[in-house]
Amino acid sequence: MRPKDVRVGETYRCEVPFALPWWRYRPETLGDSWWPLSWLRGRYFLLTVVDVDTAARTAQGLMMTGASTRVTVELTENQAQVSCVTEL
């Protein structure tokens, strides 16, 4: 897939090859991305794109992990009161 074909808001199935070319994916050039990338080698995952940079040929996104897509958010006291009032 070409970078110009990637759309924000779409979810894509991504694969990280098990054998990554050393000259392109060195820890010193990837910075903090190297460690999570090493965990994903040889695996597929779903990525929902939130930003695309066609000049740099990169996409940023959210990767869902685990069996559930539920999210837990702690509410403040005020948010909890407003939430209860609107449900009645």
C-alpha positions in Angstrom: 0.0 0.0 0.0 1.3 3.4 -0.8 1.3 6.3 1.7 -1.2 8.4 -0.4 -3.7 5.5 -0.1 -3.8 5.5 3.7 -6.8 7.4 5.1 -7.3 8.9 8.6 -10.0 7.0 10.6 -9.6 3.8 8.7 -8.3 0.5 10.3 -5.7 -1.5 8.5 -4.2 -5.0 9.1 -0.4 -4.5 9.5 2.4 -7.0 9.5 5.9 -6.5 10.9 8.2 -9.0 9.2 10.2 -11.3 11.5 13.5 -10.3 9.8 13.9 -6.6 9.7 16.8 -5.1 7.6 19.4 -4.0 10.1 20.5 -1.0 8.0 17.0 0.5 8.0 15.7 -0.4 11.5 18.6 0.3 13.8 17.9 1.3 17.5 19.8 4.5 17.1 17.7 5.7 14.2 14.3 4.6 15.5 14.8 5.9 19.1 12.1 4.8 21.5 10.2 3.0 18.7 12.7 0.2 18.5 11.7 -1.7 21.6 7.9 -2.0 20.8 8.8 -2.8 17.2 10.9 -5.8 18.3 7.9 -7.2 20.2 5.8 -7.1 17.1 8.2 -8.9 14.8 6.5 -11.7 12.9 3.0 -10.6 14.0 -0.1 -9.0 12.5 -2.1 -6.3 14.3 -4.9 -3.8 13.6 -4.0 -0.1 13.4 -6.6 2.7 13.3 -4.9 5.7 11.6 -5.1 9.0 13.4 -2.5 11.0 11.3 -0.7 10.6 8.0 2.5 12.4 6.9 2.9 11.7 3.2 6.2 13.6 3.0 7.8 11.4 5.6 5.8 8.3 4.4 4.6 7.5 7.9 1.3 7.0 9.7 0.5 7.3 13.3 -2.3 5.3 14.8 -3.9 3.4 17.7 -3.2 -0.3 18.0 -5.8 -2.4 19.7 -4.3 -5.1 21.9 -6.0 -7.8 23.9 -9.4 -9.5 23.5 -11.5 -6.4 24.4 -11.8 -3.0 23.0 -13.4 -1.6 26.2 -11.9 1.5 27.7 -12.0 2.6 31.4 -12.0 6.3 32.1 -12.1 7.7 35.6 -14.5 10.6 36.0 -14.2 13.5 38.3 -17.0 14.1 40.9 -18.6 16.8 38.7 -18.5 14.6 35.6 -20.1 11.7 37.4 -22.9 14.0 38.7 -23.6 15.4 35.3 -23.6 11.9 33.8 -26.2 10.7 36.3 -28.5 13.7 35.7 -28.5 13.3 31.9 -29.4 9.6 32.1 -32.5 10.2 34.2 
